């Protein structure tokens, strides 16, 4: 847990998790780079940082191997840039959940969540340069992005591929198209009212 402090993550850092959420009650600044992203992934994921759990090929990563990065209502303004975040979403949680806070996410890959890639609850965010893919879910609020409870999110220059739903937004939330959003035919966009994005 990061409480009442600013936690800064430098390029190339790799965080592997097997269960517990990462709870942010202060500020989180993830400062990856194009050539050296910051990675949040499963303990079983040998593609980043090697065979950390020392079991050879006995285990493989899967959606839901760990929980989430949770920004609580006491979190202060935060930012994630040039990150790869994958294989979370355990226990019906968004892999990144922003609860009544402000978190911007830029130039990152959000993939292979068992529930939602990004979940905004009364939150504010600018999303730019994201690849959101393979977030598998299994019901009508699962997939790439879920907005609820008066969230206000602007999304630009982002790609959606092979999510259960691309975007789901309730009637109280504002989803703003900043341009350059590429949502293929396998990614339904469900907004209320409909048509908030093409």
C-alpha positions as semicolon CSV with decimal commas, in nm:
position;residue;x (nm);y (nm);z (nm)
1;X;0,000;0,000;0,000
2;X;0,119;0,352;-0,088
3;X;-0,029;0,585;0,176
4;X;0,003;0,965;0,194
5;X;0,322;0,960;-0,013
6;X;0,431;0,983;-0,375
7;X;0,573;0,658;-0,511
8;X;0,772;0,696;-0,834
9;X;0,854;0,393;-1,052
10;X;1,149;0,422;-1,288
11;X;1,186;0,269;-1,639
12;X;1,242;-0,104;-1,653
13;X;1,092;-0,192;-1,316
14;X;0,905;-0,525;-1,311
15;X;0,641;-0,608;-1,049
16;X;0,519;-0,968;-1,032
17;X;0,219;-1,057;-0,819
18;X;0,037;-1,374;-0,726
19;X;-0,270;-1,240;-0,547
20;X;-0,280;-0,920;-0,345
21;X;-0,397;-0,582;-0,477
22;X;-0,161;-0,285;-0,497
23;X;-0,347;-0,014;-0,305
24;X;-0,267;0,352;-0,371
25;X;-0,380;0,597;-0,100
26;X;-0,124;0,859;-0,205
27;X;0,022;0,921;-0,552
28;X;0,171;0,674;-0,802
29;X;0,389;0,798;-1,089
30;X;0,488;0,522;-1,329
31;X;0,759;0,665;-1,555
32;X;0,841;0,395;-1,807
33;X;0,989;0,465;-2,148
34;X;0,921;0,339;-2,498
35;X;1,225;0,111;-2,488
36;X;1,205;0,025;-2,120
37;X;0,845;0,001;-1,997
38;X;0,736;-0,067;-1,642
39;X;0,566;-0,407;-1,612
40;X;0,296;-0,529;-1,372
41;X;0,227;-0,897;-1,433
42;X;0,175;-1,247;-1,295
43;X;0,438;-1,425;-1,089
44;X;0,408;-1,703;-1,349
45;X;0,495;-1,475;-1,643
46;X;0,845;-1,572;-1,755
47;X;0,842;-1,334;-2,053
48;X;0,937;-1,042;-1,827
49;X;1,217;-1,085;-1,576
50;X;1,265;-1,456;-1,640
51;X;1,153;-1,751;-1,431
52;X;1,094;-1,568;-1,104
53;X;0,908;-1,855;-0,937
54;X;1,181;-2,102;-1,037
55;X;0,949;-2,370;-1,175
56;X;1,072;-2,387;-1,533
57;X;0,778;-2,439;-1,765
58;X;0,556;-2,605;-1,504
59;X;0,321;-2,306;-1,480
60;X;0,197;-2,046;-1,729
61;X;0,035;-1,708;-1,666
62;X;-0,340;-1,664;-1,705
63;X;-0,596;-1,386;-1,663
64;X;-0,682;-1,344;-1,296
65;X;-0,344;-1,451;-1,156
66;X;-0,337;-1,134;-0,946
67;X;-0,585;-0,869;-0,845
68;X;-0,546;-0,501;-0,928
69;X;-0,385;-0,162;-0,889
70;X;-0,648;0,019;-0,683
71;X;-0,650;0,398;-0,652
72;X;-0,861;0,474;-0,347
73;X;-1,070;0,788;-0,284
74;X;-0,777;0,928;-0,082
75;X;-0,532;0,890;-0,372
76;X;-0,392;1,211;-0,515
77;X;-0,333;1,291;-0,882
78;X;-0,137;1,005;-1,042
79;X;-0,005;0,898;-1,381
80;X;0,094;0,577;-1,558
81;X;0,313;0,612;-1,870
82;X;0,478;0,343;-2,082
83;X;0,361;0,043;-1,881
84;X;0,258;-0,313;-1,962
85;X;-0,015;-0,433;-1,723
86;X;-0,139;-0,790;-1,769
87;X;-0,291;-1,105;-1,616
88;X;-0,477;-0,929;-1,332
89;X;-0,847;-0,893;-1,260
90;X;-0,889;-1,164;-0,995
91;X;-1,197;-1,165;-0,773
92;X;-1,411;-0,956;-1,011
93;X;-1,190;-0,648;-1,005
94;X;-1,073;-0,408;-1,271
95;X;-0,700;-0,459;-1,327
96;X;-0,665;-0,082;-1,284
97;X;-0,947;0,056;-1,068
98;X;-0,975;0,430;-1,007
99;X;-1,222;0,511;-0,729
100;X;-1,308;0,881;-0,699
101;X;-0,956;0,987;-0,796
102;X;-0,766;1,135;-1,093
103;X;-0,533;0,900;-1,282
104;X;-0,403;0,950;-1,638
105;X;-0,277;0,653;-1,840
106;X;-0,059;0,703;-2,148
107;X;0,130;0,490;-2,400
108;X;0,059;0,162;-2,224
109;X;-0,065;-0,190;-2,291
110;X;-0,358;-0,314;-2,082
111;X;-0,417;-0,681;-2,154
112;X;-0,539;-1,022;-2,038
113;X;-0,751;-0,916;-1,742
114;X;-1,004;-1,169;-1,615
115;X;-1,257;-0,891;-1,554
116;X;-1,197;-0,535;-1,674
117;X;-0,882;-0,371;-1,802
118;X;-0,971;-0,029;-1,655
119;X;-1,256;0,050;-1,417
120;X;-1,350;0,409;-1,331
121;X;-1,584;0,483;-1,039
122;X;-1,661;0,853;-1,004
123;X;-1,317;0,915;-1,148
124;X;-1,143;1,152;-1,392
125;X;-0,888;1,039;-1,647
126;X;-0,716;1,117;-1,976
127;X;-0,627;0,802;-2,171
128;X;-0,391;0,835;-2,465
129;X;-0,191;0,593;-2,675
130;X;-0,326;0,275;-2,519
131;X;-0,348;-0,077;-2,656
132;X;-0,635;-0,251;-2,476
133;X;-0,665;-0,616;-2,576
134;X;-0,762;-0,968;-2,471
135;X;-0,949;-0,861;-2,157
136;X;-1,172;-1,160;-2,143
137;X;-1,451;-1,108;-1,887
138;X;-1,781;-1,292;-1,913
139;X;-2,067;-1,053;-1,847
140;X;-2,201;-0,723;-1,974
141;X;-1,972;-0,493;-1,775
142;X;-1,649;-0,679;-1,851
143;X;-1,381;-0,610;-2,109
144;X;-1,164;-0,311;-2,192
145;X;-1,303;-0,012;-2,000
146;X;-1,597;0,031;-1,761
147;X;-1,716;0,378;-1,649
148;X;-1,974;0,440;-1,378
149;X;-2,089;0,686;-1,109
150;X;-2,024;1,018;-1,289
151;X;-1,682;0,929;-1,425
152;X;-1,534;1,163;-1,685
153;X;-1,283;1,002;-1,921
154;X;-1,125;1,135;-2,240
155;X;-0,974;0,873;-2,469
156;X;-0,745;0,940;-2,766
157;X;-0,519;0,748;-3,006
158;X;-0,601;0,408;-2,861
159;X;-0,659;0,058;-3,001
160;X;-0,912;-0,200;-2,878
161;X;-0,878;-0,564;-2,982
162;X;-1,043;-0,888;-2,873
163;X;-1,204;-0,767;-2,549
164;X;-1,533;-0,911;-2,420
165;X;-1,670;-0,556;-2,450
166;X;-1,462;-0,265;-2,573
167;X;-1,618;0,007;-2,354
168;X;-1,915;0,004;-2,117
169;X;-2,035;0,337;-1,971
170;X;-2,341;0,413;-1,760
171;X;-2,572;0,708;-1,815
172;X;-2,411;0,924;-1,547
173;X;-2,061;0,910;-1,698
174;X;-1,902;1,124;-1,971
175;X;-1,692;0,942;-2,229
176;X;-1,516;1,195;-2,451
177;X;-1,370;1,098;-2,789
178;X;-1,038;1,277;-2,828
179;X;-0,984;1,129;-3,175
180;X;-0,780;0,844;-3,312
181;X;-0,973;0,567;-3,134
182;X;-0,958;0,235;-3,327
183;X;-1,219;-0,016;-3,210
184;X;-1,249;-0,325;-3,426
185;X;-1,570;-0,514;-3,487
186;X;-1,514;-0,766;-3,209
187;X;-1,526;-0,491;-2,945
188;X;-1,881;-0,373;-2,877
189;X;-1,917;-0,027;-2,727
190;X;-2,212;-0,007;-2,488
191;X;-2,286;0,342;-2,363
192;X;-2,597;0,499;-2,215
193;X;-2,710;0,695;-2,405
194;X;-2,569;0,504;-2,704
195;X;-2,331;0,651;-2,960
196;X;-2,083;0,828;-2,734
197;X;-1,805;0,689;-2,952
198;X;-1,823;0,581;-3,317
